[in-house]
Amino acid sequence: MSFSRRNFLIATGVAAAAGSVLTACSSGDSTSNTGGGGGKQEAAKANATVVKIGTAEDSKGPAPEVSGAKKGGTVYLLNDDDFSHLDPQRIYYAWNSLAAIVISRTLTGYKVADDGSMTLVGDLATDTGTMKDGGKTWSFTLKDGVKWEDGSDVTVDDVRHGFERAFASYITEGANYVQQWLTGSAEYRKAYPGPYGGKHLKSIETSGKTITFHLSEARPDFNYVVAMHTYAPTPVKKDTKENYDKKPVSNGPYKIQSHTTDKSMVLVRNTNWDPATDPIRNAYPDTFQFSFGIEQLTAIDRLLADTGNDQYAVSWRTIPQERVQKAQTEAKDRVFSALSNGVSCYWINTSRVTDKAVREALIKAWPTAAIRQLQGGAVRGDYATGIMSPLVAGYESQDVWGKLKNPAGDPAAAKKILEKAGKSGAKIVYAYQQDDTQSKIKVVIENALKAAGFDVVTKPVDSTTWYDQIGKLDNPFDVYWGGWSSDWPTGYSVFDPLFASKNVVDQGQNYSHLKDPAIDAAIKAATAEPDQDKANKMWAALDKQVTETGAFIPDVYMKRIYLHGSKLGNVKMDPNFDGCMLYKLYVKA
């Protein structure tokens, strides 16, 4: 989803430009071409993360042991901000999910291997679900022995309650995919107001330990969707409505012992969590202590010093640009970095830039290498060639516009394209966010486009209203920065919101305003394909197809880069949430 919603770590271009550099997959040659010129950069040949659908056997616990790991100890997390929400139904940001994953289990989840490959498995469910009617009906059966922190069983009523309370009027922050599919309406609250009036959704049935969903449309990848924390269960008897956010009840390996807003939070072991039911989480440390209000630079400087409890600490935010070189030089073995599933790009407003030749000239002239260098160089990310992240199932390398061969851009070639199309001097309005880095980026873009023969007008926009401004259907801009991060690792949550004609609406997420019947047909076909291997190939083909329209200029597959103390082991990135996997690390003796 748009960075404005899913991951507020990179909510705006300002945050991205200020040095927030974005899992566990190989990211190609990330050391070459850190300058502003051309050169070879193997971005699109990154080893894509493999995502397979697991079996009932894969869904059994316990999780595979980490070599050399041992139980015990305390891990310290150095954060600038508190979590915005821990009530599962109010969770949409990856930031919140990094903590929620050890508190709130979901019907399905991702087992992450040492090589970064992922297997979708049953988490609370015995497997990844049973599909009928081409994906309109899905059933999941709960495992035995899964309990809440008070020792009571997690029941299908609790699972149903989690889905139903997502309809409540006070739940405004979570995902809303399933709510629409269960009611067949974008205005789903009019169809069902939530469970507090004593009525259940007719589209959800329960029987014994099995819950069945009847969807209004075929959703062959529904078993991926229910891995989102928005759809985690909430115990019927412990639901405190709006107050549940303060201390949600755990069914994972840790529970909240204390939480002082904007100051601290302590997680301790949930003794009623049974690892035999959990194929995903290892849970080695005894305690996690979060400290809030610590600025990024302060946290990194403390970790670089590596003294006292900071030897057992990890940064919860990325290393600021001004400390990246120092960290990579002085603490190289304590830096962990890899691709995020966020893809940065520049949208071309196709309702204003209607001539495809003009869009092609923009893409050819675009100074991607210089832009990346102004944002930290290779640590910013690998050069992108499409909109589909290498972390999305089915990703295939493609390079429609030859950006890998010449990431610096080619204004001379762009000028020839404009001349041939009779569009020399075409006016382009470029919008950018007001900050020091974006102002520098504006200059290199302006110079490149002028060299290509464009008449360039630049428009600064306040970062706090950025998505409001570019989200207007009648916005006065031709090109503007944006990006996307998938909600689950299949193509639907990339291509449908970004490129379906139905989403060319005011404040919609089709930021390029692309209306292409062939694209709509391809999205519809891939969405309805019940064989996910075939669907993945269809999404990969669609990545090339939408890139060829010239609706956007690929920028980078974003990276994150973090630092940890010397007394922690197996500190790795979570491929889904762009941060540290709490459930895989351990405290060294």
Backbone torsions as a table, in degrees:
resi	resn	phi	psi	omega
1	MET	NA	171.0	-179.0
2	SER	-57.4	142.1	178.8
3	PHE	-58.4	-20.1	-179.8
4	SER	-67.4	-15.3	-176.5
5	ARG	-119.2	-54.2	-169.1
6	ARG	-71.3	-41.4	-170.7
7	ASN	-137.6	91.3	-173.7
8	PHE	-71.2	-1.4	172.3
9	LEU	-62.0	-29.8	178.8
10	ILE	-127.7	46.3	-173.1
11	ALA	-64.0	-28.3	180.0
12	THR	-139.5	167.7	175.9
13	GLY	-60.6	-28.2	178.7
14	VAL	-60.8	-48.9	-179.1
15	ALA	-62.7	-41.2	-179.3
16	ALA	-66.2	-40.7	-176.0
17	ALA	-74.7	-21.8	-176.1
18	ALA	-77.7	1.2	173.8
19	GLY	113.7	7.5	173.5
20	SER	-74.6	99.5	-178.5
21	VAL	-99.6	129.5	-169.3
22	LEU	-67.5	NA	NA
23	THR	NA	-87.9	-173.0
24	ALA	-70.8	36.6	177.1
25	CYS	-117.6	156.3	177.7
26	SER	-67.8	136.3	-175.2
27	SER	-108.6	25.9	176.4
28	GLY	71.9	-154.3	-177.9
29	ASP	-83.2	90.1	-176.5
30	SER	-91.8	5.4	-179.9
31	THR	-106.6	-22.2	-178.5
32	SER	-81.0	157.9	174.5
33	ASN	54.3	52.8	174.3
34	THR	-86.0	-4.8	177.9
35	GLY	-83.6	-174.0	-175.9
36	GLY	-90.5	-0.5	-176.9
37	GLY	-90.1	-156.4	-177.6
38	GLY	-83.8	-131.7	179.9
39	GLY	100.6	171.6	-175.5
40	LYS	-97.4	134.9	179.3
41	GLN	-141.4	116.6	-171.5
42	GLU	-84.9	46.3	-174.8
43	ALA	-61.1	-51.5	-173.3
44	ALA	-73.7	-6.3	176.9
45	LYS	-99.5	15.0	175.4
46	ALA	-57.1	146.9	177.9
47	ASN	-71.0	106.5	-177.9
48	ALA	-64.0	141.3	176.7
49	THR	-66.9	129.9	177.2
50	VAL	-82.9	131.1	176.2
51	VAL	-124.5	113.2	179.3
52	LYS	-117.0	158.6	178.1
53	ILE	-92.3	121.1	-174.2
54	GLY	-82.1	171.4	-179.7
55	THR	-100.1	178.9	174.6
56	ALA	-61.5	-35.0	178.9
57	GLU	-66.2	-41.7	176.9
58	ASP	-62.2	-25.5	-174.8
59	SER	-86.0	-2.6	179.0
60	LYS	-82.1	146.3	174.2
61	GLY	-90.6	174.7	-2.3
62	PRO	-82.1	170.3	176.7
63	ALA	-65.5	148.1	177.3
64	PRO	-56.8	137.0	-178.6
65	GLU	-69.5	147.4	174.5
66	VAL	-87.7	127.6	-177.2
67	SER	-59.2	127.7	176.9
68	GLY	83.2	-3.8	-176.8
69	ALA	-79.1	153.7	176.3
70	LYS	-143.7	157.3	-179.3
71	LYS	-82.1	153.4	173.8
72	GLY	116.1	165.1	175.0
73	GLY	92.7	172.6	-179.2
74	THR	-119.8	136.4	175.2
75	VAL	-109.9	136.3	-178.5
76	TYR	-108.8	132.7	179.9
77	LEU	-112.2	125.0	-177.2
78	LEU	-101.9	108.2	-172.6
79	ASN	-121.2	148.9	171.3
80	ASP	-85.9	-38.9	-177.5
81	ASP	-118.4	155.0	171.6
82	ASP	-76.3	168.4	174.5
83	PHE	-72.9	138.0	-179.8
84	SER	-73.0	-33.8	178.0
85	HIS	-152.9	144.8	171.0
86	LEU	-126.4	-7.1	167.3
87	ASP	-63.1	118.3	-172.3
88	PRO	-55.6	-38.5	-178.3
89	GLN	-68.4	-13.4	179.5
90	ARG	-105.1	11.9	-178.1
91	ILE	-98.5	126.5	172.9
92	TYR	-137.4	-33.2	179.7
93	TYR	-71.8	140.3	176.7
94	ALA	-58.9	-35.1	179.7
95	TRP	-52.4	-45.1	-179.3
96	ASN	-72.6	-36.3	-178.0
97	SER	-65.8	-26.8	179.0
98	LEU	-60.0	-34.2	176.0
99	ALA	-88.5	-38.6	-175.7
100	ALA	-62.7	-26.9	-175.2
101	ILE	-64.6	-22.2	177.6
102	VAL	-98.0	1.5	179.5
103	ILE	-115.2	-41.9	-172.9
104	SER	-119.9	108.8	176.2
105	ARG	-83.1	155.1	-177.7
106	THR	-121.3	170.7	-178.8
107	LEU	-57.0	-44.4	176.1
108	THR	-125.6	169.1	178.7
109	GLY	-165.3	-177.1	-174.7
110	TYR	-114.0	121.7	172.4
111	LYS	-88.1	116.4	-175.3
112	VAL	-100.5	121.5	-179.7
113	ALA	-83.6	167.3	-178.8
114	ASP	-59.3	-29.4	-178.7
115	ASP	-87.7	4.3	177.7
116	GLY	92.3	-9.7	177.6
117	SER	-68.4	151.1	-176.5
118	MET	-123.7	143.4	174.8
119	THR	-123.0	123.3	174.0
120	LEU	-73.7	123.4	-176.5
121	VAL	-131.2	166.3	169.7
122	GLY	-73.4	128.1	177.3
123	ASP	-97.4	-73.3	170.5
124	LEU	-79.2	-27.3	-178.1
125	ALA	-87.7	157.9	-178.3
126	THR	-70.9	-21.8	178.3
127	ASP	-156.5	-165.0	-176.4
128	THR	-91.3	17.2	172.5
129	GLY	98.5	160.8	178.1
130	THR	-115.2	124.2	-177.4
131	MET	-101.5	138.8	173.9
132	LYS	-134.7	168.0	176.4
133	ASP	54.1	38.6	176.9
134	GLY	67.8	12.2	178.7
135	GLY	114.5	4.8	178.0
136	LYS	-85.4	-18.5	179.3
137	THR	-126.9	129.4	179.2
138	TRP	-133.1	137.5	177.3
139	SER	-126.5	142.3	177.4
140	PHE	-134.4	138.5	177.8
141	THR	-112.3	131.1	-177.4
142	LEU	-75.5	147.7	175.2
143	LYS	-71.9	157.5	170.9
144	ASP	-79.8	149.8	170.9
145	GLY	85.7	7.2	177.4
146	VAL	-90.2	123.9	-172.5
147	LYS	-129.8	157.4	170.3
148	TRP	-79.0	169.2	-176.2
149	GLU	-63.5	-19.4	177.7
150	ASP	-88.9	2.8	177.9
151	GLY	93.4	-6.2	178.1
152	SER	-78.7	154.0	-177.4
153	ASP	-71.7	144.4	167.6
154	VAL	-79.4	117.9	-173.6
155	THR	-108.8	167.4	175.5
156	VAL	-65.5	-26.3	175.2
157	ASP	-64.8	-38.4	177.1
158	ASP	-66.5	-40.5	178.5
159	VAL	-63.6	-47.6	177.8
160	ARG	-59.7	-39.7	-178.6
161	HIS	-62.5	-36.8	177.3
162	GLY	-61.4	-43.4	177.8
163	PHE	-67.7	-42.1	-175.2
164	GLU	-71.8	-37.3	-179.3
165	ARG	-72.0	-13.8	173.9
166	ALA	-65.4	-14.6	177.1
167	PHE	-85.7	-14.7	-173.6
168	ALA	-61.0	149.6	-174.3
169	SER	-63.6	-27.8	-178.2
170	TYR	-83.3	-7.8	176.8
171	ILE	-90.8	97.4	-175.9
172	THR	-118.5	-3.8	-171.8
173	GLU	-105.7	-17.4	-173.6
174	GLY	-82.2	-179.7	175.3
175	ALA	-68.3	158.1	179.6
176	ASN	-131.1	16.5	179.6
177	TYR	-57.9	-56.9	-171.9
178	VAL	-66.0	-35.8	178.0
179	GLN	-57.5	-40.9	179.8
180	GLN	-70.1	-38.9	-178.8
181	TRP	-72.1	-29.3	179.7
182	LEU	-77.2	-21.9	-179.5
183	THR	-112.5	-16.2	-176.6
184	GLY	72.3	23.5	-175.9
185	SER	-143.6	138.3	173.3
186	ALA	-68.9	-26.4	176.2
187	GLU	-97.7	61.9	-168.6
188	TYR	-65.7	-26.2	-179.9
189	ARG	-70.1	-23.3	175.4
190	LYS	-71.3	-28.4	179.3
191	ALA	-82.4	-30.9	-178.4
192	TYR	-155.0	120.0	-174.0
193	PRO	-87.0	-1.9	-176.5
194	GLY	116.3	173.2	-169.9
195	PRO	-85.4	-4.2	-168.9
196	TYR	-77.1	-9.0	173.8
197	GLY	-89.8	2.1	176.7
198	GLY	92.7	2.7	-179.4
199	LYS	-108.1	145.2	177.2
200	HIS	-101.9	159.3	173.2
201	LEU	-67.8	131.2	178.1
202	LYS	-69.5	-22.1	-177.6
203	SER	-82.5	-1.2	173.2
204	ILE	-118.0	126.2	177.6
205	GLU	-117.1	145.7	175.1
206	THR	-126.8	145.5	177.7
207	SER	-154.4	114.2	-177.4
208	GLY	61.8	-119.3	-179.8
209	LYS	-104.6	13.8	-176.4
210	THR	-110.6	135.8	175.3
211	ILE	-118.7	134.9	-176.4
212	THR	-124.4	133.4	-179.4
213	PHE	-110.2	129.8	175.6
214	HIS	-109.1	108.7	-173.1
215	LEU	-96.3	154.4	-178.3
216	SER	-78.5	-14.8	178.6
217	GLU	-144.2	158.4	-179.9
218	ALA	-67.2	126.5	178.4
219	ARG	-131.4	80.9	-178.2
220	PRO	-63.2	-17.8	178.9
221	ASP	-104.5	23.0	-178.5
222	PHE	-59.1	-30.8	-179.5
223	ASN	-69.2	-21.2	169.9
224	TYR	-74.0	-41.1	-173.3
225	VAL	-62.6	-38.8	-176.1
226	VAL	-76.0	3.2	170.6
227	ALA	-82.2	-10.3	178.3
228	MET	-70.2	143.2	-176.6
229	HIS	-69.0	-20.8	174.1
230	THR	-53.9	-28.4	-174.1
231	TYR	-108.3	22.8	172.6
232	ALA	-74.1	154.2	179.2
233	PRO	-71.4	152.9	170.8
234	THR	-127.8	130.0	-176.2
235	PRO	-65.8	128.3	-177.9
236	VAL	-55.6	-43.1	-174.0
237	LYS	-79.3	-10.6	-177.5
238	LYS	-115.5	8.6	-177.5
239	ASP	-74.6	113.9	178.7
240	THR	-103.5	21.2	177.1
241	LYS	56.4	-123.2	-176.9
242	GLU	-58.8	-31.3	-177.8
243	ASN	-78.7	-9.8	-179.1
244	TYR	-61.9	-26.1	-179.5
245	ASP	-62.2	-26.7	-176.0
246	LYS	-71.6	-36.0	179.1
247	LYS	-155.4	80.7	178.3
248	PRO	-65.5	149.6	-179.2
249	VAL	-81.0	136.3	-174.7
250	SER	-93.3	143.7	164.7
251	ASN	-124.7	11.6	178.8
252	GLY	-101.8	-167.9	-174.8
253	PRO	-73.4	-15.3	-180.0
254	TYR	-130.0	155.0	176.2
255	LYS	-131.3	161.0	-179.2
256	ILE	-80.9	117.9	175.4
257	GLN	-85.3	-41.4	178.6
258	SER	-154.2	152.7	178.4
259	HIS	-153.1	108.9	175.5
260	THR	-104.8	111.2	-172.9
261	THR	-50.4	129.8	177.2
262	ASP	66.4	8.8	178.4
263	LYS	-122.2	-55.3	-174.3
264	SER	-162.1	161.1	171.2
265	MET	-149.7	139.6	179.8
266	VAL	-122.5	126.0	173.6
267	LEU	-106.9	133.6	176.7
268	VAL	-125.3	170.3	-177.2
269	ARG	-62.5	138.4	168.8
270	ASN	-91.5	104.7	-174.1
271	THR	-68.6	-11.7	178.2
272	ASN	-94.6	3.1	172.3
273	TRP	-79.8	129.6	-179.4
274	ASP	-107.8	109.8	-178.9
275	PRO	-60.2	-20.8	179.3
276	ALA	-66.3	-17.1	178.7
277	THR	-96.1	-6.5	-168.2
278	ASP	-117.2	110.3	-179.4
279	PRO	-86.3	-1.4	-169.3
280	ILE	-107.9	-45.8	-167.3
281	ARG	-102.2	137.7	175.5
282	ASN	-95.0	-45.0	175.7
283	ALA	61.1	66.6	-179.6
284	TYR	-83.3	-47.7	-178.0
285	PRO	-66.2	154.1	174.9
286	ASP	-79.6	-33.6	-170.8
287	THR	-144.7	145.3	169.6
288	PHE	-119.6	125.7	177.9
289	GLN	-115.0	113.3	178.8
290	PHE	-94.8	131.6	172.6
291	SER	-114.4	127.1	-178.0
292	PHE	-106.0	156.6	178.5
293	GLY	90.5	12.9	179.4
294	ILE	-97.6	118.6	-178.3
295	GLU	-63.3	152.6	-177.5
296	GLN	-53.5	-51.5	-177.1
297	LEU	-62.6	-39.8	178.9
298	THR	-62.3	-45.0	-179.7
299	ALA	-61.2	-45.5	-178.0
300	ILE	-68.2	-38.8	178.0
301	ASP	-64.3	-37.9	176.3
302	ARG	-64.6	-41.9	-179.8
303	LEU	-68.8	-35.0	176.4
304	LEU	-64.8	-38.6	178.1
305	ALA	-67.4	-34.4	171.2
306	ASP	55.4	56.6	178.2
307	THR	-125.2	158.6	175.7
308	GLY	53.8	-139.2	-179.5
309	ASN	-65.2	-19.1	179.4
310	ASP	-67.5	-15.1	173.1
311	GLN	-67.7	-19.2	-178.9
312	TYR	-110.1	22.1	-173.4
313	ALA	-112.1	163.7	177.0
314	VAL	-141.5	144.4	177.9
315	SER	-76.3	137.8	-179.9
316	TRP	-97.5	-8.5	175.0
317	ARG	-120.9	160.8	-178.9
318	THR	-68.8	158.9	179.0
319	ILE	-70.4	125.6	177.5
320	PRO	-59.6	150.2	-175.3
321	GLN	-53.6	-38.4	-175.8
322	GLU	-72.0	-6.2	178.3
323	ARG	-116.3	-1.0	-175.8
324	VAL	-61.8	-50.5	-178.1
325	GLN	-61.5	-42.0	-179.9
326	LYS	-63.0	-43.2	179.9
327	ALA	-64.8	-42.2	-178.6
328	GLN	-71.6	-20.4	179.0
329	THR	-89.9	-48.0	-172.1
330	GLU	-92.8	-19.5	-176.3
331	ALA	-140.6	42.3	-174.0
332	LYS	-55.5	-38.0	-176.6
333	ASP	-77.1	-4.2	179.5
334	ARG	-113.5	6.6	175.8
335	VAL	-92.5	133.1	171.7
336	PHE	-126.6	131.6	-171.3
337	SER	-151.7	144.9	175.3
338	ALA	-169.5	179.2	-179.8
339	LEU	-65.0	142.9	166.6
340	SER	-90.7	170.4	171.5
341	ASN	-91.5	10.7	174.7
342	GLY	-83.3	136.0	177.2
343	VAL	-119.0	124.3	178.4
344	SER	-93.5	141.6	180.0
345	CYS	-153.9	176.8	171.8
346	TYR	-121.4	118.3	-178.9
347	TRP	-76.1	139.3	171.9
348	ILE	-105.9	122.5	-177.4
349	ASN	-73.9	97.4	-174.0
350	THR	-71.8	-13.9	175.6
351	SER	-77.6	-16.4	175.8
352	ARG	-107.1	-43.7	178.5
353	VAL	-96.3	81.9	-171.3
354	THR	-83.5	-22.3	-177.5
355	ASP	-83.7	118.6	-177.4
356	LYS	-63.0	-31.1	178.8
357	ALA	-63.6	-37.0	177.9
358	VAL	-66.7	-40.9	178.2
359	ARG	-64.3	-40.0	178.7
360	GLU	-63.9	-39.4	178.9
361	ALA	-65.5	-39.1	176.2
362	LEU	-59.3	-45.4	-178.2
363	ILE	-65.4	-43.3	-179.3
364	LYS	-64.2	-36.1	-176.6
365	ALA	-82.5	-16.9	-168.7
366	TRP	-61.1	128.0	-175.3
367	PRO	-87.4	65.3	-174.0
368	THR	-58.1	-42.4	-176.9
369	ALA	-63.6	-42.5	-179.9
370	ALA	-67.5	-37.4	177.7
371	ILE	-63.2	-45.6	-179.8
372	ARG	-62.7	-39.7	-179.2
373	GLN	-63.0	-38.1	178.6
374	LEU	-67.9	-16.0	-179.8
375	GLN	-109.5	20.3	173.6
376	GLY	114.1	-2.9	179.4
377	GLY	77.9	-142.7	-173.4
378	ALA	-61.9	-27.5	-179.9
379	VAL	-69.8	-15.7	176.3
380	ARG	-67.9	-37.5	-180.0
381	GLY	156.9	172.9	176.0
382	ASP	-90.5	144.3	-179.7
383	TYR	-55.6	128.6	179.7
384	ALA	-90.0	152.8	176.8
385	THR	-123.8	-6.6	177.9
386	GLY	-152.4	-161.7	-179.2
387	ILE	-107.5	-9.0	-177.3
388	MET	-92.5	120.8	-178.7
389	SER	-69.3	147.8	173.0
390	PRO	-60.6	-11.5	179.3
391	LEU	-91.9	1.0	177.3
392	VAL	-94.7	135.8	-176.1
393	ALA	-54.4	131.4	175.7
394	GLY	93.0	-3.3	-178.7
395	TYR	-50.3	136.5	175.4
396	GLU	-131.3	141.6	179.2
397	SER	-66.2	133.9	173.5
398	GLN	-153.4	155.3	-179.3
399	ASP	-147.5	72.4	-175.6
400	VAL	-54.7	-43.5	-171.1
401	TRP	-100.7	8.3	177.7
402	GLY	65.0	31.8	-176.8
403	LYS	-71.7	-25.2	179.0
404	LEU	-73.4	-34.9	179.9
405	LYS	-69.8	-36.2	-178.4
406	ASN	-144.0	76.3	-179.5
407	PRO	-68.5	-14.7	179.4
408	ALA	-71.6	-17.6	-176.3
409	GLY	90.2	161.9	-176.4
410	ASP	-137.9	81.1	-179.0
411	PRO	-57.5	-33.7	-179.1
412	ALA	-64.4	-44.2	178.2
413	ALA	-65.5	-38.8	178.5
414	ALA	-62.7	-39.2	-179.5
415	LYS	-62.8	-39.3	178.2
416	LYS	-64.6	-38.1	178.7
417	ILE	-63.1	-44.0	179.3
418	LEU	-64.2	-43.4	-179.0
419	GLU	-62.9	-42.6	-179.5
420	LYS	-64.3	-34.9	-179.1
421	ALA	-85.2	-2.3	-177.5
422	GLY	68.7	31.9	-175.9
423	LYS	-118.1	19.5	177.8
424	SER	-57.9	137.3	-178.9
425	GLY	82.0	10.5	178.9
426	ALA	-57.1	133.6	-178.2
427	LYS	-81.3	131.8	178.6
428	ILE	-127.9	124.9	177.2
429	VAL	-100.4	112.6	-179.2
430	TYR	-103.2	122.0	177.9
431	ALA	-97.8	140.4	179.5
432	TYR	-144.2	158.0	-179.6
433	GLN	-85.4	143.0	-173.9
434	GLN	-80.5	99.9	168.2
435	ASP	-160.9	170.6	-171.9
436	ASP	-60.6	-45.9	-177.1
437	THR	-67.6	-44.8	-179.4
438	GLN	-66.0	-29.2	176.2
439	SER	-66.6	-37.2	176.0
440	LYS	-69.1	-40.7	178.4
441	ILE	-62.7	-39.5	178.4
442	LYS	-55.4	-40.5	-177.8
443	VAL	-66.1	-45.3	-177.9
444	VAL	-69.0	-33.5	176.5
445	ILE	-67.7	-45.4	179.7
446	GLU	-59.2	-44.5	-179.4
447	ASN	-64.5	-42.4	-179.3
448	ALA	-65.6	-42.4	-178.4
449	LEU	-71.0	-35.8	176.3
450	LYS	-65.0	-39.9	177.8
451	ALA	-63.0	-26.4	179.4
452	ALA	-85.1	-6.5	177.6
453	GLY	101.6	12.3	177.5
454	PHE	-86.3	150.6	168.4
455	ASP	-93.6	107.5	-168.9
456	VAL	-102.3	130.4	172.9
457	VAL	-120.0	128.5	-179.4
458	THR	-108.2	139.7	-176.8
459	LYS	-128.7	112.5	176.2
460	PRO	-75.1	143.7	179.2
461	VAL	-132.0	137.5	177.3
462	ASP	-61.3	130.2	-176.3
463	SER	-62.5	-28.5	-177.4
464	THR	-70.3	-21.0	179.4
465	THR	-114.4	14.6	-172.6
466	TRP	-54.0	-55.3	-176.5
467	TYR	-69.9	-27.7	174.5
468	ASP	-64.8	-40.8	-176.6
469	GLN	-73.4	-48.0	-178.2
470	ILE	-76.0	-15.3	178.9
471	GLY	-80.0	-10.4	178.6
472	LYS	-70.8	134.8	-178.8
473	LEU	-64.3	-31.8	179.7
474	ASP	-103.7	32.1	-179.2
475	ASN	-61.9	148.5	-174.2
476	PRO	-91.5	26.0	-174.3
477	PHE	-114.4	150.0	178.4
478	ASP	-99.3	-35.7	-178.6
479	VAL	-138.6	137.6	-179.8
480	TYR	-157.7	148.5	-178.3
481	TRP	-69.6	151.2	173.4
482	GLY	-165.4	-166.3	178.8
483	GLY	-180.0	173.5	-175.7
484	TRP	-151.4	146.4	176.6
485	SER	-136.9	124.1	-174.1
486	SER	-67.0	147.5	178.4
487	ASP	-78.8	-29.1	172.0
488	TRP	-148.8	156.4	-167.8
489	PRO	-80.7	50.6	165.2
490	THR	-129.4	167.5	-170.7
491	GLY	-69.6	-20.5	-174.9
492	TYR	-55.6	-48.2	-174.4
493	SER	-78.3	6.9	169.4
494	VAL	-102.4	-55.8	-166.8
495	PHE	-84.4	-35.9	-179.2
496	ASP	-64.9	-52.3	-179.8
497	PRO	-65.5	-34.7	-172.5
498	LEU	-83.8	-29.3	-169.4
499	PHE	-131.2	-5.4	176.9
500	ALA	-69.8	136.7	-177.8
501	SER	-59.1	-31.6	-178.5
502	LYS	-61.5	-20.4	-177.3
503	ASN	-95.8	9.3	171.3
504	VAL	-84.9	78.8	-178.2
505	VAL	-138.9	165.7	178.6
506	ASP	-60.8	127.5	-175.4
507	GLN	62.1	22.6	173.7
508	GLY	-78.4	174.3	-175.8
509	GLN	-102.7	2.9	171.2
510	ASN	-84.3	79.5	-171.4
511	TYR	-68.9	-20.2	178.4
512	SER	-88.6	-7.3	-179.2
513	HIS	60.6	29.0	-178.5
514	LEU	-71.3	126.9	172.7
515	LYS	-125.1	102.6	-174.1
516	ASP	-136.5	110.2	-178.5
517	PRO	-55.7	-34.8	-180.0
518	ALA	-67.8	-37.4	177.2
519	ILE	-67.7	-44.2	178.8
520	ASP	-58.2	-43.0	-179.1
521	ALA	-65.8	-38.9	-179.7
522	ALA	-67.9	-39.2	177.2
523	ILE	-63.3	-45.3	-179.4
524	LYS	-61.1	-42.7	-178.5
525	ALA	-67.3	-44.2	-179.5
526	ALA	-67.2	-37.3	179.4
527	THR	-62.1	-39.4	-174.7
528	ALA	-86.2	-8.5	-176.8
529	GLU	-70.8	115.6	-177.2
530	PRO	-73.6	-25.7	178.1
531	ASP	-82.4	108.3	-173.0
532	GLN	-67.6	-26.8	174.8
533	ASP	-65.2	-42.3	177.3
534	LYS	-68.0	-41.2	179.5
535	ALA	-61.2	-40.4	179.8
536	ASN	-60.9	-39.6	177.6
537	LYS	-67.0	-34.8	178.2
538	MET	-67.5	-38.8	177.6
539	TRP	-66.5	-40.1	178.8
540	ALA	-62.8	-40.6	176.6
541	ALA	-64.6	-34.7	179.2
542	LEU	-68.4	-31.7	176.7
543	ASP	-58.1	-44.7	178.1
544	LYS	-68.1	-40.1	-177.2
545	GLN	-63.0	-44.8	-179.3
546	VAL	-72.7	-32.1	177.2
547	THR	-62.8	-39.1	-179.2
548	GLU	-65.9	-21.0	179.0
549	THR	-70.9	-19.1	-176.9
550	GLY	72.4	27.8	-179.3
551	ALA	-80.4	-10.7	179.9
552	PHE	-156.6	161.1	176.5
553	ILE	-109.2	112.7	179.1
554	PRO	-61.1	139.1	-179.9
555	ASP	-113.2	-87.3	179.8
556	VAL	-140.4	151.7	162.9
557	TYR	-81.6	111.7	-166.3
558	MET	-72.5	150.8	177.2
559	LYS	-114.8	158.3	167.5
560	ARG	-120.6	148.2	178.5
561	ILE	-140.0	125.3	-173.4
562	TYR	-128.2	171.4	-179.3
563	LEU	-136.6	144.7	177.5
564	HIS	-134.8	164.8	179.1
565	GLY	-74.2	164.2	-172.7
566	SER	-73.5	-15.3	-176.2
567	LYS	-98.1	16.4	176.1
568	LEU	-113.4	143.3	179.3
569	GLY	-120.8	156.5	177.5
570	ASN	53.9	45.5	178.6
571	VAL	-86.4	114.9	-174.4
572	LYS	-134.6	163.3	177.7
573	MET	-83.1	144.2	171.2
574	ASP	-86.3	121.1	-176.3
575	PRO	-62.3	-22.3	-175.6
576	ASN	-94.5	-27.0	-171.1
577	PHE	-122.1	7.9	170.8
578	ASP	56.5	42.1	177.1
579	GLY	-163.2	-170.7	-174.2
580	CYS	-69.8	134.4	174.3
581	MET	-81.4	101.1	-178.9
582	LEU	-62.5	-30.5	-171.8
583	TYR	-86.4	4.6	179.4
584	LYS	-118.0	-18.7	-176.0
585	LEU	-83.3	168.2	178.2
586	TYR	-148.2	161.6	177.5
587	VAL	-92.3	127.4	179.1
588	LYS	-75.0	153.6	179.2
589	ALA	-66.1	NA	NA
